[in-house]
C-alpha cells in the first residue's frame, strides 16, 4: 500500500500544469491536498473536480513571494487537518531571454518566485514539521539546475539555487525528508511569460518532444509514497529524446 493515504500535502503553483496534475494524482491515492496559487477561480474548479472524484481538497490564495502569505497558506493547511506532512514548493516562472536583452525586471521576478518562493515555503513549514516530528519538502527545480542553455542563464541559476537549498536542508534534517524534482521539457504554461521572440521560438522547438505534467506528478507520488525512513533525494525526469 502506498504511504500516501491521509497525508496532508500543501501544493503551491497548483492552478495548472505540474501542480494541478500532482494534486489530482495525490488525491486519487488518498492524500488530503491543500492547493495554493494566485488564480483562485482555477483552484476552486480543481477542488470541485477532486471532491466529485471522492477526494479531499481545500484551497487558499497564495503569493509565494510574500513570506506572510505563504505562512498563512501553510497555517491554513494545518488548521484544516491538524498537521502538514508534505509541502510541494512547485510555483515557478521562466521568462527566458539572453542576458544582453537586459530584462532585469524579469530576472528579479524569477529570483523572487523561484528562490524566495521556495525559501518562504521552507520557513513556513519547517517549524511545524519539527514540532510534529517529521515531514517532507518537495521542491521543483529543473533540468536547468544541471545544464545551462543560452537565454536561460538566470532561470538556470534560480533552479540551481533550489537544488542547493534542498541539499542543504537535507543535510541539516534528521526527521524531515527532502526531495528535488528536476523536470526536463514539459508541456505546461511555464514560459508563457517569455517576451523575447527568439527565446519563445527556442522553447516551442524544445516542446515538440515534451512530457505531460502527469509524468512529473508520478515522480512526486513515488517520492511521497516511500516508507518514512526512505528519502528520495532527487528525481530527474526527461523526455526520452531530450539530449540536454
C-alpha positions as CSV (number, residue, x, y, z in Angstrom):
1,X,0.0,0.0,0.0
2,X,1.3,3.4,-0.9
3,X,2.4,5.6,2.1
4,X,0.2,8.4,0.9
5,X,-3.3,7.9,2.3
6,X,-4.4,10.7,4.7
7,X,-1.2,12.6,4.3
8,X,-1.8,16.4,4.3
9,X,0.0,17.8,1.3
10,X,0.2,21.5,0.5
11,X,1.0,22.4,-3.1
12,X,1.9,25.8,-4.5
13,X,1.6,26.6,-8.2
14,X,-1.5,24.3,-8.1
15,X,-3.7,26.1,-10.6
16,X,-2.3,24.4,-13.7
17,X,0.4,22.2,-15.1
18,X,2.5,20.1,-12.7
19,X,0.8,21.4,-9.6
20,X,-2.7,20.6,-10.9
21,X,-1.7,17.1,-12.2
22,X,0.0,16.3,-8.9
23,X,-3.0,17.4,-6.8
24,X,-5.3,15.1,-8.8
25,X,-3.0,12.1,-8.5
26,X,-2.2,12.5,-4.8
27,X,-5.9,13.0,-4.0
28,X,-6.7,9.8,-6.1
29,X,-4.3,8.0,-3.8
30,X,-5.9,9.2,-0.6
31,X,-4.0,12.3,0.3
32,X,-5.6,15.4,1.7
33,X,-4.4,18.1,-0.7
34,X,-4.4,21.9,0.1
35,X,-3.9,23.9,-3.1
36,X,-2.4,27.3,-3.4
37,X,-1.9,29.8,-6.3
38,X,-3.0,33.3,-7.2
39,X,-5.7,32.2,-9.6
40,X,-8.4,31.1,-7.2
41,X,-11.0,30.6,-9.9
42,X,-8.9,27.7,-11.2
43,X,-8.3,26.4,-7.7
44,X,-12.0,26.4,-6.9
45,X,-12.7,24.4,-10.1
46,X,-9.9,21.9,-9.3
47,X,-11.1,21.3,-5.8
48,X,-14.6,20.7,-7.1
49,X,-13.3,18.1,-9.5
50,X,-11.4,16.3,-6.7
51,X,-14.4,16.3,-4.5
52,X,-16.6,14.8,-7.3
53,X,-14.0,12.1,-7.7
54,X,-14.2,11.3,-4.0
55,X,-11.0,13.0,-2.9
56,X,-10.3,15.6,-0.1
57,X,-9.1,19.0,-1.1
58,X,-9.1,22.6,0.1
59,X,-7.7,25.8,-1.5
60,X,-6.4,29.2,-0.5
61,X,-4.9,32.0,-2.5
62,X,-1.2,32.4,-2.0
63,X,1.6,34.6,-3.5
64,X,4.8,32.7,-2.9
65,X,6.9,35.8,-3.0
66,X,5.1,37.1,0.2
67,X,6.5,35.4,3.3
68,X,3.5,36.1,5.4
69,X,1.1,35.0,2.7
70,X,2.9,31.6,2.5
71,X,2.9,31.3,6.3
72,X,-0.8,31.9,6.2
73,X,-1.3,29.3,3.5
74,X,0.6,26.6,5.3
75,X,-1.1,27.6,8.6
76,X,-4.4,27.1,6.8
77,X,-3.5,23.6,5.9
78,X,-2.5,22.8,9.5
79,X,-5.7,24.4,10.9
80,X,-7.9,22.4,8.4
81,X,-6.3,19.0,9.0
82,X,-4.2,19.2,12.2
83,X,-0.8,18.7,10.6
84,X,1.2,19.2,7.4
85,X,3.0,16.1,6.1
86,X,4.4,17.4,2.8
87,X,4.9,20.8,1.2
88,X,5.4,20.8,-2.5
89,X,7.1,24.1,-3.4
90,X,6.2,24.0,-7.1
91,X,5.4,27.5,-8.1
92,X,7.8,28.9,-10.7
93,X,8.3,31.2,-13.7
94,X,10.6,31.1,-16.7
95,X,10.7,34.3,-18.8
96,X,13.8,33.3,-20.9
97,X,15.9,35.9,-22.6
98,X,19.6,36.5,-23.5
99,X,21.4,38.4,-20.8
100,X,22.2,41.3,-23.2
101,X,18.5,42.0,-23.6
102,X,18.8,43.4,-20.0
103,X,15.3,42.3,-18.9
104,X,16.3,43.0,-15.3
105,X,12.7,43.1,-14.0
106,X,12.2,39.6,-15.4
107,X,15.4,38.5,-13.6
108,X,14.1,39.9,-10.4
109,X,10.8,38.1,-10.8
110,X,12.4,34.8,-11.4
111,X,14.6,35.2,-8.3
112,X,11.6,36.2,-6.2
113,X,9.3,33.4,-7.3
114,X,11.8,30.6,-7.9
115,X,14.1,31.1,-5.0
116,X,12.3,33.2,-2.4
117,X,9.1,31.2,-3.0
118,X,10.9,28.0,-2.0
119,X,12.6,29.6,1.0
120,X,9.2,31.0,2.1
121,X,7.7,27.6,1.9
122,X,10.5,26.1,4.0
123,X,10.3,28.9,6.5
124,X,6.5,28.4,6.9
125,X,6.7,24.6,7.1
126,X,9.9,23.8,9.0
127,X,8.7,24.7,12.5
128,X,5.5,22.7,12.0
129,X,7.4,19.6,10.8
130,X,10.0,19.8,13.5
131,X,7.3,20.1,16.2
132,X,5.3,17.1,14.8
133,X,8.5,15.0,14.4
134,X,8.6,14.7,10.7
135,X,7.5,15.7,7.3
136,X,8.7,16.2,3.7
137,X,9.6,19.1,1.4
138,X,9.5,18.5,-2.3
139,X,10.9,21.3,-4.4
140,X,10.6,21.7,-8.1
141,X,14.0,22.5,-9.7
142,X,14.6,21.7,-13.4
143,X,17.0,20.0,-15.7
144,X,18.2,23.7,-15.8
145,X,19.7,23.0,-12.4
146,X,22.2,20.7,-14.1
147,X,22.6,22.1,-17.6
148,X,22.8,25.7,-18.7
149,X,21.4,26.8,-22.0
150,X,21.6,30.1,-23.9
151,X,18.8,32.5,-22.9
152,X,18.3,30.5,-19.7
153,X,21.2,31.8,-17.5
154,X,19.1,33.4,-14.8
155,X,16.5,30.7,-14.9
156,X,19.1,28.0,-14.5
157,X,20.8,30.0,-11.7
158,X,17.5,30.1,-9.8
159,X,16.9,26.4,-10.3
160,X,20.5,25.5,-9.2
161,X,19.7,27.6,-6.1
162,X,16.6,25.4,-5.5
163,X,18.8,22.3,-5.8
164,X,21.4,23.7,-3.4
165,X,18.9,24.9,-0.8
166,X,17.2,21.4,-0.9
167,X,20.6,19.6,-0.5
168,X,21.5,21.9,2.4
169,X,18.1,21.3,4.1
170,X,18.5,17.5,3.6
171,X,21.9,17.5,5.3
172,X,20.6,19.6,8.2
173,X,17.5,17.4,8.7
174,X,17.2,14.2,10.9
175,X,13.5,13.6,10.6
176,X,12.4,15.6,7.6
177,X,12.7,14.1,4.1
178,X,13.8,16.4,1.2
179,X,13.2,15.7,-2.5
180,X,14.2,17.8,-5.5
181,X,12.2,17.1,-8.7
182,X,14.1,18.2,-11.8
183,X,11.8,18.0,-14.9
184,X,13.1,18.1,-18.4
185,X,10.8,19.7,-21.1
186,X,7.2,19.5,-20.0
187,X,4.1,20.9,-21.8
188,X,2.9,23.4,-19.3
189,X,2.2,27.2,-19.0
190,X,5.8,27.7,-17.8
191,X,7.3,30.1,-20.3
192,X,4.1,31.7,-21.3
193,X,5.5,34.9,-19.9
194,X,8.5,35.0,-22.3
195,X,8.7,38.4,-24.0
196,X,11.8,37.6,-26.1
197,X,10.8,36.3,-29.6
198,X,14.0,34.2,-30.1
199,X,13.6,32.5,-26.7
200,X,9.9,31.8,-27.3
201,X,10.8,30.1,-30.6
202,X,13.6,28.1,-28.8
203,X,11.1,26.8,-26.3
204,X,8.5,25.9,-28.9
205,X,11.1,23.8,-30.7
206,X,12.1,22.0,-27.5
207,X,8.4,21.2,-26.7
208,X,8.0,19.2,-29.8
209,X,9.1,16.3,-27.6
210,X,7.7,17.4,-24.3
211,X,6.4,15.3,-21.5
212,X,2.9,15.8,-20.0
213,X,2.5,17.1,-16.4
214,X,1.3,13.6,-15.4
215,X,4.9,12.3,-15.8
216,X,6.1,14.7,-13.1
217,X,3.1,14.0,-10.9
218,X,4.0,10.3,-10.9
219,X,7.5,11.2,-9.8
220,X,6.1,13.2,-6.9
221,X,3.8,10.3,-5.9
222,X,6.9,8.0,-6.0
223,X,8.8,10.3,-3.6
224,X,5.9,10.8,-1.2
225,X,4.9,7.1,-1.2
226,X,8.2,5.7,0.1
227,X,8.4,4.4,3.7
228,X,9.1,7.1,6.2
229,X,12.8,6.0,6.6
230,X,13.4,6.3,2.8
231,X,14.4,9.7,1.5
232,X,14.3,10.1,-2.3
233,X,16.6,13.0,-2.7
234,X,16.3,13.8,-6.4
235,X,14.4,12.6,-9.4
236,X,15.3,13.8,-12.9
237,X,12.6,13.2,-15.5
238,X,13.3,13.9,-19.2
239,X,11.5,13.0,-22.4
240,X,13.4,10.1,-23.9
241,X,14.5,12.2,-26.9
242,X,15.8,15.1,-24.9
243,X,19.5,15.3,-25.2
244,X,20.5,18.1,-22.8
